[in-house]
Amino acid sequence: MFDDTTNAILERIANALDRIAPPEKKIDNLDISEGFVFDSKSGLIRPIHTINRVAISLLQGIDFQKKLLLENTINFSNNLSANNALLWGARGTGKSSLVKAVHAEVIFKTKSKLLKLVEIHREDISELPELLSLLSNYKKYKFILLCDDLSFDAGENTYKSLKAVLDGGIEGKPNNVIFYATSNRRHLMPRDMMENERSTAINPSESVEEKVSLSDRFGLWVGFHNMTQDIYLEIVFAYCNAFKIPMGKQELKSEALEWSITRGARSGRVAWQFIQDLAGRKKVKIY
């Protein structure tokens, strides 16, 4: 039996432990938005009231990529088999734009508001298992988990935990989550890192194979390549028509090509930047 003094001390200790113990993590705001961003500090996701995206019809020159990702995402939304997807290729060709546009298109086609887009930043990949554990508690919803510009540099080991999460871990990925990543690198590793691993390893082929096997965890690879001039102009014309920017086609073509030359590139991103500049000069609101 404890005396009153001991009981009082124990009660104070218990109260102190309650105060410092982390609260149970719950997500109470899933119905207020279609898009969320993972906050690594709190371990929760915060809603995005307006997702930065364009309509899928405005994404030109990537019809095959659109078809692949749209079919995969519709299957996922309908509780059918679907693959994690790696969208890789040239900068500014519409990889992340396609993921966001596909998300909106699937909601429109399926008439379901239960499909949520959750972005996790590259530097927070080490927190991915915790995020998946949290999302697995909300089986009513489906989650597209997006990591934009995913890649790993020399000395980074977080790719190992990602491998286990995607495919091969004991717990596995929850059935209500699919992982989409975009990258400029097909194998997510820089070439010099892979060559260095080959030159310093006891068994070079096994070391390199471990790096390459990360991208193999993605069942769907969607490649994006440098654009031709014609496709670049198609994108410009599509934007101009959609936003009703008044300009003759020949003048528009001339200015769009000049813009691409000054930027040293032709891509969807360059086309969008040109349209923003043009709309500003023409006093046309595009937002």
Order of alpha helices (4+ residues) and beta strands (2+ residues): alpha-beta-beta-alpha-beta-alpha-beta-alpha-beta-alpha-beta-alpha-alpha-beta-alpha-alpha-alpha
